Amino acid sequence: MYPNNIYIKNYATIKKYPGDIGVQLDMFDNAHGLKHNALARAQYKHWRSVQTGVPELLSVEDKRLLGI
């Protein structure tokens, strides 16, 4: 779906962090010195929503960024 997404590639690490998806992504970014990337985050949330069947992971802004 998004083959070069760093968050998808590191799903196993991210899901181990406590908190909601936004907190998990913030913790991953901080641990790896990454800047906030709204598009990559939206892609990850979309991928994760497809994997889990939970469409509520995507905000209106995420959907706008992805064009869905």
C-alpha positions in Angstrom: 0.0 0.0 0.0 2.7 2.5 1.0 6.0 0.6 0.5 8.4 3.3 1.6 6.6 4.4 4.7 9.0 4.4 7.7 6.1 4.0 10.2 4.7 0.9 8.4 8.2 -0.6 8.2 8.5 -0.1 12.0 5.0 -1.2 12.9 6.2 -3.8 15.5 8.2 -1.1 17.3 5.5 1.6 17.2 2.7 -0.6 18.5 4.8 -1.4 21.6 4.7 2.3 22.7 2.0 3.2 25.2 -0.8 5.6 24.4 -3.0 6.3 21.4 -1.7 6.3 17.8 -0.6 9.9 17.8 1.4 9.5 21.0 3.0 6.3 19.7 4.1 8.1 16.5 5.4 11.1 18.5 7.4 8.7 20.7 8.8 7.0 17.6 9.8 10.3 16.0 11.5 11.5 19.2 13.4 8.2 19.7 14.7 8.4 16.1 15.2 12.1 15.7 12.5 12.4 13.0 10.6 15.5 12.1 6.8 15.5 12.1 5.5 14.2 8.7 1.8 14.6 8.5 1.5 12.7 5.2 3.5 9.7 6.4 1.5 9.6 9.5 -1.8 9.7 7.5 -0.5 6.9 5.3 0.4 4.8 8.4 -3.1 5.4 10.0 -4.8 4.5 6.7 -2.7 1.3 6.4 -3.3 0.4 10.0 -7.1 1.1 9.7 -7.2 -1.4 6.7 -5.2 -4.0 8.7 -7.3 -3.7 11.8 -10.7 -2.8 10.2 -11.0 0.3 12.4 -11.6 3.3 10.0 -11.9 5.7 13.0 -8.1 5.9 13.1 -8.3 8.5 10.2 -9.1 12.1 11.0 -10.7 14.4 8.5 -7.3 16.0 7.9 -5.7 12.6 7.3 -8.4 11.8 4.7 -7.8 15.2 3.0 -4.0 14.6 2.8 -4.6 11.2 1.3 -7.3 12.4 -1.1 -9.9 10.0 0.2 
